[in-house]
Amino acid sequence: MSCEGAYVSRVLRKLVIPTTTTTTTTTTTTTTTTTTTTTTTITTTNQGRHIQPL
């Protein structure tokens, strides 16, 4: 964890001016997580619908 903190500090120092880059990365990560959760929910619903008609 200490190594990660030091690495982040170095990156932040280099990216003091382009703050937008950091924001974009965070947004992308959030979108990916949301997509994964949605896909899982759809799969569960489809299974339930298949079992009901049978």
Buried (B, 14 or more C-beta within 10 A) or exposed (E): EEEEEEEEEEEEEEEEEEEEEEEEEEEEEEEEEEEEEEEEEEEEEEEEEEEEEE
